[in-house]
Amino acid sequence: MARLPRFDLPGVAQHIVQRGNNRLPCFLHDGDRLRYLTLLGEALAATGVQLHAYVLMDNHVHLLATPPGTGAISQLMQRLGRQYVGLFNARHARSGTLWEGRYKACLVDSERYVLACYRYIELNPVRARMTDDPMAYRWSSCAANLGQRPHSRLTPHPAWHALGTSHSARIAAYRGLLDEAVPADQLDEIRLYLQQQRAWGRDDFRAMVEAKTRRFAGTRPAHRPRKATQGK
């Protein structure tokens, strides 16, 4: 059976994850990470996609981005993945695939859902116990979103702008959000919607996505119940 295309609507943010094949590292040193970010910046400029948050972990990448049109995220990831893999393989004298199949992505509602994805992404190094302060992790957008480092690749999402009436007020409000761990139930919800590549948000948001795509946008149970066996 052919795979259904991912949900993809112009102007609607997407939470994207791409993992190394067999969960193996996709970055072996800082030079790899710098190269990836350079190629990401070039791909953003070529596709017009707006990047709001990111984190580069050892064996996977998270992005929060908004496409200007249908297909722009796919173009971004194909361009980025193809160029990075070629350079990675050449640098490390290897061949073959680097990524674990296709990237995964889910649509994200505005307001608290987008901000939850910001936090989920930028707190990833804290959950992995790599640091106690997300701003100290060099390979994420956290320091830039807190005004501690310039970053030409980032475009604040309207939900981030709505945190305050001034830049300093927005930074203070976002710092307060990062000081609180993402609740366990919200972590599970984010992961479920990302794994199933659905539309995470309010009921009316999913209804809008379903009306425009003519597809079910909610999640399904992770495991189907076993069928009853006759005679037992």
Secondary structure as GFF3:
##gff-version 3
##sequence-region A 1 232
A	DSSP	beta_strand	14	19	.	.	.	ID=ss1
A	DSSP	three_ten_helix	21	23	.	.	.	ID=ss2
A	DSSP	alpha_helix	30	47	.	.	.	ID=ss3
A	DSSP	beta_strand	50	56	.	.	.	ID=ss4
A	DSSP	beta_strand	60	66	.	.	.	ID=ss5
A	DSSP	alpha_helix	72	91	.	.	.	ID=ss6
A	DSSP	beta_strand	104	108	.	.	.	ID=ss7
A	DSSP	alpha_helix	112	122	.	.	.	ID=ss8
A	DSSP	alpha_helix	124	127	.	.	.	ID=ss9
A	DSSP	three_ten_helix	134	136	.	.	.	ID=ss10
A	DSSP	alpha_helix	142	145	.	.	.	ID=ss11
A	DSSP	alpha_helix	158	161	.	.	.	ID=ss12
A	DSSP	alpha_helix	167	178	.	.	.	ID=ss13
A	DSSP	alpha_helix	184	196	.	.	.	ID=ss14
A	DSSP	beta_strand	199	200	.	.	.	ID=ss15
A	DSSP	alpha_helix	203	213	.	.	.	ID=ss16
###
